[in-house]
Amino acid sequence: MKSYLEIVPTNVNYNYTILQDNINNLQNTYKFLKIGNIGYSVLGKKIPYIKIGKGRKKVLYHAGIHANEWITSILLMKFIENFCKAYMLNKNIYSYSAKDLFNKTTLYIVPMVNPDGIDLVKGNISKKDNIYKDYINIAKSYTNIPFPDGWKANFNGVGFKNYQPSY
């Protein structure tokens, strides 16, 4: 029985660059995956989707909407990897056949809706960069949100409207 290497790391400072690498490696390993883009972030990054399956029932999963909830992106990427492995090895996902799920359902997965915000929160934008300075200017209007760790919005600050902290 063939084994498959781990592609999606769960012990790293996950960001947009790693996401792109993971998507490329998953697509190279699992040729049945379909990759596309739903659009672009404010800073021009492609927002990818991954399509799995060929069934009539269609389901959308998305993650990484709030920048400080970046771990959801890893969760969905690991889900994709585990589903692909189960499909290739003719195994179950819990008590469901991965092959049956693949044939009856089409999954559309957008693992990182807000790559700009996630890159900010994860420290992948230099503090010397003008983009970082623009983020700081937006953050000045939300003094009750820790910067950059509590950042939830995109580069335009969309996501802070009517923000009510729960702490």
Phi and psi restraints in degrees (value plus and minus 20) as a CYANA .aco file:
   2 LYS   PHI     -90.1   -50.1
   2 LYS   PSI     123.8   163.8
   3 SER   PHI    -131.5   -91.5
   3 SER   PSI     137.2   177.2
   4 TYR   PHI    -142.1  -102.1
   4 TYR   PSI     115.6   155.6
   5 LEU   PHI     -90.2   -50.2
   5 LEU   PSI     133.3   173.3
   6 GLU   PHI     -91.1   -51.1
   6 GLU   PSI     110.2   150.2
   7 ILE   PHI    -127.3   -87.3
   7 ILE   PSI     -64.5   -24.5
   8 VAL   PHI    -112.4   -72.4
   8 VAL   PSI      92.4   132.4
   9 PRO   PHI     -99.0   -59.0
   9 PRO   PSI     122.6   162.6
  10 THR   PHI    -132.0   -92.0
  10 THR   PSI     -13.7    26.3
  11 ASN   PHI    -141.9  -101.9
  11 ASN   PSI      10.7    50.7
  12 VAL   PHI    -146.1  -106.1
  12 VAL   PSI     147.2   187.2
  13 ASN   PHI     -97.9   -57.9
  13 ASN   PSI      63.4   103.4
  14 TYR   PHI     -83.1   -43.1
  14 TYR   PSI     119.1   159.1
  15 ASN   PHI    -172.7  -132.7
  15 ASN   PSI    -196.6  -156.6
  16 TYR   PHI     -83.0   -43.0
  16 TYR   PSI     -60.3   -20.3
  17 THR   PHI     -83.1   -43.1
  17 THR   PSI     -64.5   -24.5
  18 ILE   PHI     -85.1   -45.1
  18 ILE   PSI     -60.5   -20.5
  19 LEU   PHI     -75.8   -35.8
  19 LEU   PSI     -69.0   -29.0
  20 GLN   PHI     -80.5   -40.5
  20 GLN   PSI     -63.6   -23.6
  21 ASP   PHI     -80.9   -40.9
  21 ASP   PSI     -64.1   -24.1
  22 ASN   PHI     -81.9   -41.9
  22 ASN   PSI     -63.2   -23.2
  23 ILE   PHI     -81.9   -41.9
  23 ILE   PSI     -65.6   -25.6
  24 ASN   PHI     -81.0   -41.0
  24 ASN   PSI     -64.3   -24.3
  25 ASN   PHI     -87.5   -47.5
  25 ASN   PSI     -58.8   -18.8
  26 LEU   PHI     -84.4   -44.4
  26 LEU   PSI     -63.1   -23.1
  27 GLN   PHI     -86.3   -46.3
  27 GLN   PSI     -56.9   -16.9
  28 ASN   PHI     -87.9   -47.9
  28 ASN   PSI     -51.5   -11.5
  29 THR   PHI    -104.8   -64.8
  29 THR   PSI     -60.2   -20.2
  30 TYR   PHI    -137.5   -97.5
  30 TYR   PSI      70.7   110.7
  31 LYS   PHI     -83.5   -43.5
  31 LYS   PSI     -37.3     2.7
  32 PHE   PHI     -98.6   -58.6
  32 PHE   PSI     -30.9     9.1
  33 LEU   PHI     -91.0   -51.0
  33 LEU   PSI     119.9   159.9
  34 LYS   PHI    -131.6   -91.6
  34 LYS   PSI     109.4   149.4
  35 ILE   PHI    -137.3   -97.3
  35 ILE   PSI     118.0   158.0
  36 GLY   PHI    -171.9  -131.9
  36 GLY   PSI    -191.0  -151.0
  37 ASN   PHI    -150.1  -110.1
  37 ASN   PSI     119.4   159.4
  38 ILE   PHI    -112.1   -72.1
  38 ILE   PSI     -29.6    10.4
  39 GLY   PHI     136.7   176.7
  39 GLY   PSI    -175.4  -135.4
  40 TYR   PHI    -152.1  -112.1
  40 TYR   PSI     128.8   168.8
  41 SER   PHI     -94.1   -54.1
  41 SER   PSI     152.6   192.6
  42 VAL   PHI     -77.7   -37.7
  42 VAL   PSI     -56.7   -16.7
  43 LEU   PHI    -109.4   -69.4
  43 LEU   PSI     -10.0    30.0
  44 GLY   PHI      69.5   109.5
  44 GLY   PSI      -9.7    30.3
  45 LYS   PHI     -99.9   -59.9
  45 LYS   PSI     118.8   158.8
  46 LYS   PHI     -85.3   -45.3
  46 LYS   PSI     121.1   161.1
  47 ILE   PHI    -126.6   -86.6
  47 ILE   PSI      81.8   121.8
  48 PRO   PHI    -101.0   -61.0
  48 PRO   PSI     134.6   174.6
  49 TYR   PHI    -147.0  -107.0
  49 TYR   PSI     135.3   175.3
  50 ILE   PHI    -142.8  -102.8
  50 ILE   PSI     110.1   150.1
  51 LYS   PHI    -128.4   -88.4
  51 LYS   PSI     108.3   148.3
  52 ILE   PHI    -147.7  -107.7
  52 ILE   PSI     111.8   151.8
  53 GLY   PHI      81.5   121.5
  53 GLY   PSI     152.7   192.7
  54 LYS   PHI    -163.6  -123.6
  54 LYS   PSI       3.0    43.0
  55 GLY   PHI    -106.3   -66.3
  55 GLY   PSI     148.5   188.5
  56 ARG   PHI     -94.1   -54.1
  56 ARG   PSI     -52.4   -12.4
  57 LYS   PHI     -96.9   -56.9
  57 LYS   PSI     107.0   147.0
  58 LYS   PHI    -135.0   -95.0
  58 LYS   PSI     116.4   156.4
  59 VAL   PHI    -153.4  -113.4
  59 VAL   PSI     119.1   159.1
  60 LEU   PHI    -133.1   -93.1
  60 LEU   PSI     109.3   149.3
  61 TYR   PHI    -138.4   -98.4
  61 TYR   PSI     119.0   159.0
  62 HIS   PHI    -161.8  -121.8
  62 HIS   PSI     134.9   174.9
  63 ALA   PHI    -169.7  -129.7
  63 ALA   PSI     155.0   195.0
  64 GLY   PHI      45.2    85.2
  64 GLY   PSI      14.8    54.8
  65 ILE   PHI     -99.5   -59.5
  65 ILE   PSI     -72.1   -32.1
  66 HIS   PHI    -108.2   -68.2
  66 HIS   PSI     103.7   143.7
  67 ALA   PHI     -75.5   -35.5
  67 ALA   PSI     -58.8   -18.8
  68 ASN   PHI     -99.4   -59.4
  68 ASN   PSI     -17.7    22.3
  69 GLU   PHI    -130.7   -90.7
  69 GLU   PSI      20.0    60.0
  70 TRP   PHI     -80.5   -40.5
  70 TRP   PSI     -44.9    -4.9
  71 ILE   PHI     -82.8   -42.8
  71 ILE   PSI     -43.0    -3.0
  72 THR   PHI     -84.9   -44.9
  72 THR   PSI     -47.6    -7.6
  73 SER   PHI     -85.7   -45.7
  73 SER   PSI     -64.4   -24.4
  74 ILE   PHI     -83.2   -43.2
  74 ILE   PSI     -61.8   -21.8
  75 LEU   PHI     -76.6   -36.6
  75 LEU   PSI     -68.0   -28.0
  76 LEU   PHI     -89.3   -49.3
  76 LEU   PSI     -57.1   -17.1
  77 MET   PHI     -85.1   -45.1
  77 MET   PSI     -59.9   -19.9
  78 LYS   PHI     -87.3   -47.3
  78 LYS   PSI     -57.8   -17.8
  79 PHE   PHI     -78.2   -38.2
  79 PHE   PSI     -66.7   -26.7
  80 ILE   PHI     -78.0   -38.0
  80 ILE   PSI     -68.0   -28.0
  81 GLU   PHI     -80.4   -40.4
  81 GLU   PSI     -66.4   -26.4
  82 ASN   PHI     -85.9   -45.9
  82 ASN   PSI     -58.4   -18.4
  83 PHE   PHI     -83.2   -43.2
  83 PHE   PSI     -66.0   -26.0
  84 CYS   PHI     -81.0   -41.0
  84 CYS   PSI     -63.7   -23.7
  85 LYS   PHI     -81.3   -41.3
  85 LYS   PSI     -66.7   -26.7
  86 ALA   PHI     -81.0   -41.0
  86 ALA   PSI     -60.4   -20.4
  87 TYR   PHI     -83.1   -43.1
  87 TYR   PSI     -68.6   -28.6
  88 MET   PHI     -86.5   -46.5
  88 MET   PSI     -53.3   -13.3
  89 LEU   PHI    -114.2   -74.2
  89 LEU   PSI     -14.0    26.0
  90 ASN   PHI      34.5    74.5
  90 ASN   PSI      28.9    68.9
  91 LYS   PHI    -132.5   -92.5
  91 LYS   PSI     156.2   196.2
  92 ASN   PHI    -117.1   -77.1
  92 ASN   PSI     134.3   174.3
  93 ILE   PHI    -129.5   -89.5
  93 ILE   PSI      87.0   127.0
  94 TYR   PHI      36.1    76.1
  94 TYR   PSI    -142.0  -102.0
  95 SER   PHI    -121.4   -81.4
  95 SER   PSI      -7.1    32.9
  96 TYR   PHI    -127.3   -87.3
  96 TYR   PSI     114.6   154.6
  97 SER   PHI     -86.2   -46.2
  97 SER   PSI     105.7   145.7
  98 ALA   PHI     -82.3   -42.3
  98 ALA   PSI     -55.7   -15.7
  99 LYS   PHI     -84.2   -44.2
  99 LYS   PSI     -63.9   -23.9
 100 ASP   PHI     -83.2   -43.2
 100 ASP   PSI     -64.3   -24.3
 101 LEU   PHI     -80.4   -40.4
 101 LEU   PSI     -63.1   -23.1
 102 PHE   PHI     -80.5   -40.5
 102 PHE   PSI     -61.7   -21.7
 103 ASN   PHI     -98.3   -58.3
 103 ASN   PSI     -45.3    -5.3
 104 LYS   PHI    -120.9   -80.9
 104 LYS   PSI     -36.3     3.7
 105 THR   PHI    -152.8  -112.8
 105 THR   PSI     125.5   165.5
 106 THR   PHI    -135.9   -95.9
 106 THR   PSI     101.2   141.2
 107 LEU   PHI    -120.8   -80.8
 107 LEU   PSI     113.2   153.2
 108 TYR   PHI    -133.8   -93.8
 108 TYR   PSI     100.7   140.7
 109 ILE   PHI    -142.7  -102.7
 109 ILE   PSI     103.0   143.0
 110 VAL   PHI    -131.0   -91.0
 110 VAL   PSI      76.7   116.7
 111 PRO   PHI     -96.3   -56.3
 111 PRO   PSI     -38.6     1.4
 112 MET   PHI    -167.5  -127.5
 112 MET   PSI      72.0   112.0
 113 VAL   PHI     -93.4   -53.4
 113 VAL   PSI     -50.6   -10.6
 114 ASN   PHI    -141.4  -101.4
 114 ASN   PSI      48.2    88.2
 115 PRO   PHI     -84.7   -44.7
 115 PRO   PSI     -51.0   -11.0
 116 ASP   PHI     -84.4   -44.4
 116 ASP   PSI     -68.6   -28.6
 117 GLY   PHI     -85.1   -45.1
 117 GLY   PSI     -59.5   -19.5
 118 ILE   PHI     -85.2   -45.2
 118 ILE   PSI     -62.6   -22.6
 119 ASP   PHI     -81.5   -41.5
 119 ASP   PSI     -54.9   -14.9
 120 LEU   PHI     -84.6   -44.6
 120 LEU   PSI     -73.1   -33.1
 121 VAL   PHI     -81.3   -41.3
 121 VAL   PSI     -56.2   -16.2
 122 LYS   PHI    -106.2   -66.2
 122 LYS   PSI     -16.0    24.0
 123 GLY   PHI      59.7    99.7
 123 GLY   PSI       5.1    45.1
 124 ASN   PHI    -118.0   -78.0
 124 ASN   PSI      -7.8    32.2
 125 ILE   PHI    -140.8  -100.8
 125 ILE   PSI     104.6   144.6
 126 SER   PHI     -83.5   -43.5
 126 SER   PSI     119.1   159.1
 127 LYS   PHI     -86.2   -46.2
 127 LYS   PSI     -36.2     3.8
 128 LYS   PHI    -106.5   -66.5
 128 LYS   PSI     -32.8     7.2
 129 ASP   PHI     -94.0   -54.0
 129 ASP   PSI     121.9   161.9
 130 ASN   PHI     -79.6   -39.6
 130 ASN   PSI     -51.8   -11.8
 131 ILE   PHI     -81.3   -41.3
 131 ILE   PSI     -63.0   -23.0
 132 TYR   PHI     -81.3   -41.3
 132 TYR   PSI     -61.7   -21.7
 133 LYS   PHI     -83.7   -43.7
 133 LYS   PSI     -57.1   -17.1
 134 ASP   PHI     -84.4   -44.4
 134 ASP   PSI     -61.0   -21.0
 135 TYR   PHI     -78.8   -38.8
 135 TYR   PSI     -64.2   -24.2
 136 ILE   PHI     -79.7   -39.7
 136 ILE   PSI     -61.8   -21.8
 137 ASN   PHI     -81.7   -41.7
 137 ASN   PSI     -59.7   -19.7
 138 ILE   PHI     -87.0   -47.0
 138 ILE   PSI     -62.9   -22.9
 139 ALA   PHI     -82.5   -42.5
 139 ALA   PSI     -46.1    -6.1
 140 LYS   PHI     -80.7   -40.7
 140 LYS   PSI     -44.1    -4.1
 141 SER   PHI    -101.8   -61.8
 141 SER   PSI     -27.4    12.6
 142 TYR   PHI    -149.9  -109.9
 142 TYR   PSI      45.6    85.6
 143 THR   PHI     -85.9   -45.9
 143 THR   PSI     -37.6     2.4
 144 ASN   PHI    -104.9   -64.9
 144 ASN   PSI     -20.1    19.9
 145 ILE   PHI    -127.8   -87.8
 145 ILE   PSI     100.9   140.9
 146 PRO   PHI     -81.7   -41.7
 146 PRO   PSI     114.7   154.7
 147 PHE   PHI    -132.3   -92.3
 147 PHE   PSI     113.8   153.8
 148 PRO   PHI    -112.6   -72.6
 148 PRO   PSI     -24.9    15.1
 149 ASP   PHI     -77.6   -37.6
 149 ASP   PSI     -54.9   -14.9
 150 GLY   PHI    -111.3   -71.3
 150 GLY   PSI     -18.0    22.0
 151 TRP   PHI     -78.1   -38.1
 151 TRP   PSI     110.7   150.7
 152 LYS   PHI    -137.7   -97.7
 152 LYS   PSI     -41.3    -1.3
 153 ALA   PHI    -108.2   -68.2
 153 ALA   PSI    -199.6  -159.6
 154 ASN   PHI    -108.9   -68.9
 154 ASN   PSI    -189.2  -149.2
 155 PHE   PHI     -85.1   -45.1
 155 PHE   PSI     -45.9    -5.9
 156 ASN   PHI    -106.8   -66.8
 156 ASN   PSI     -19.1    20.9
 157 GLY   PHI      64.2   104.2
 157 GLY   PSI     -16.2    23.8
 158 VAL   PHI     -87.5   -47.5
 158 VAL   PSI     105.5   145.5
 159 GLY   PHI     105.4   145.4
 159 GLY   PSI     -32.9     7.1
 160 PHE   PHI    -116.8   -76.8
 160 PHE   PSI     -33.5     6.5
 161 LYS   PHI     -75.7   -35.7
 161 LYS   PSI     110.5   150.5
 162 ASN   PHI      40.2    80.2
 162 ASN   PSI       7.6    47.6
 163 TYR   PHI     -87.1   -47.1
 163 TYR   PSI     107.6   147.6
 164 GLN   PHI    -144.5  -104.5
 164 GLN   PSI      87.0   127.0
 165 PRO   PHI     -82.8   -42.8
 165 PRO   PSI     124.9   164.9
 166 SER   PHI    -119.9   -79.9
 166 SER   PSI     -11.3    28.7
